[in-house]
Amino acid sequence: MASTSNPNPDTKGKEGLPPPNLTPEQIQQIIGAFTRRAANTKKLEIKEPSTFHRERDQLRGWLAQLSVYFKGVGWEFEYNDNKIVYALSRLRGDALKWATPYIERRQDVNWSSWDNFKNELQGQFGEIDE
């Protein structure tokens, strides 16, 4: 025996309630309100980190800049390869000379993760404990 409370069960909404009866004008008003809100939402602008040359006293700050950038572009918890490639692209001077054999694959890479890459950078260019 069929239920008499709702003759057409396909018209129920997500919560089991019937969908609202909206006119086309009301639907357009809702769409317009969402569109205006989206247009007025300021997109977060993340400045690219500076380049790194080799200055031991600047490595920590440069890595912090990278962390902020990665968070801003959605790479905070994953994307190890992207992080490493991006960091390599920001190297200049002696730091780039150090990385070039790795980039050209003339030397084996020990970086299986972003943390391994950071540790390698810190070993090469980090401040020396006195």
VEXPADO-737254 format. One record per residue (C-alpha): z, y, x; residue in three letters. Coordinates in steps of 0.2 Angstrom, whole numbers, padded with zeros to 4 digits, always signed. Example, Ala and Ser with C-alpha at 12.3 -4.5 7.8 and 13.67 -1.06 7.14 Angstrom:
2
+0039-0022+0062Ala/+0036-0005+0068Ser/
END
This chain:
130
+0000+0000+0000Met/-0005+0017+0007Ala/+0007+0031+0010Ser/+0006+0045-0003Thr/+0014+0059+0008Ser/-0001+0062+0019Asn/-0018+0055+0012Pro/-0027+0058+0029Asn/-0016+0053+0044Pro/-0029+0060+0056Asp/-0024+0078+0051Thr/-0006+0077+0058Lys/-0002+0088+0073Gly/+0006+0082+0089Lys/+0024+0082+0082Glu/+0018+0073+0066Gly/+0017+0090+0057Leu/+0001+0095+0048Pro/-0009+0107+0058Pro/-0007+0126+0053Pro/-0020+0133+0041Asn/-0027+0147+0051Leu/-0042+0158+0047Thr/-0055+0160+0059Pro/-0049+0178+0061Glu/-0032+0173+0065Gln/-0038+0160+0078Ile/-0049+0175+0086Gln/-0033+0186+0087Gln/-0023+0172+0096Ile/-0037+0169+0108Ile/-0038+0188+0111Gly/-0020+0189+0114Ala/-0020+0175+0127Phe/-0036+0183+0135Thr/-0027+0200+0137Arg/-0012+0192+0144Arg/-0021+0182+0157Ala/-0031+0198+0162Ala/-0015+0208+0164Asn/-0007+0194+0175Thr/-0008+0200+0193Lys/-0014+0186+0204Lys/-0003+0183+0219Leu/-0011+0189+0235Glu/-0006+0180+0250Ile/-0010+0188+0267Lys/-0018+0176+0280Glu/-0006+0173+0294Pro/-0010+0182+0311Ser/-0018+0173+0325Thr/-0007+0164+0338Phe/-0012+0166+0357His/+0003+0158+0366Arg/+0018+0170+0366Glu/+0033+0159+0366Arg/+0044+0172+0357Asp/+0031+0173+0342Gln/+0028+0155+0338Leu/+0043+0153+0326Arg/+0037+0168+0316Gly/+0019+0162+0316Trp/+0025+0145+0309Leu/+0035+0154+0296Ala/+0019+0164+0291Gln/+0010+0148+0290Leu/+0023+0140+0279Ser/+0023+0155+0267Val/+0004+0154+0266Tyr/+0004+0136+0263Phe/+0016+0138+0249Lys/+0005+0152+0241Gly/-0011+0141+0242Val/-0002+0126+0235Gly/-0001+0116+0251Trp/+0018+0116+0253Glu/+0021+0097+0251Phe/+0004+0089+0254Glu/-0012+0092+0263Tyr/-0007+0088+0281Asn/-0025+0088+0287Asp/-0029+0105+0279Asn/-0013+0113+0286Lys/-0018+0106+0304Ile/-0036+0112+0303Val/-0031+0129+0296Tyr/-0018+0131+0310Ala/-0031+0126+0323Leu/-0043+0140+0316Ser/-0029+0153+0318Arg/-0027+0149+0337Leu/-0034+0161+0350Arg/-0033+0163+0369Gly/-0023+0150+0379Asp/-0017+0142+0363Ala/-0035+0138+0358Leu/-0039+0132+0376Lys/-0025+0120+0374Trp/-0032+0114+0357Ala/-0050+0113+0362Thr/-0050+0095+0369Pro/-0042+0089+0353Tyr/-0054+0098+0342Ile/-0069+0092+0353Glu/-0061+0074+0352Arg/-0061+0073+0371Arg/-0042+0069+0370Gln/-0032+0058+0358Asp/-0023+0067+0344Val/-0005+0062+0341Asn/-0004+0072+0325Trp/-0003+0061+0310Ser/+0006+0074+0300Ser/+0009+0093+0299Trp/+0027+0090+0306Asp/+0020+0081+0321Asn/+0007+0095+0324Phe/+0021+0108+0323Lys/+0032+0098+0335Asn/+0017+0097+0348Glu/+0015+0116+0346Leu/+0033+0119+0349Gln/+0033+0108+0364Gly/+0019+0117+0371Gln/+0022+0135+0366Phe/+0040+0136+0359Gly/+0054+0145+0367Glu/+0062+0136+0382Ile/+0081+0133+0380Asp/+0091+0141+0394Glu/
END
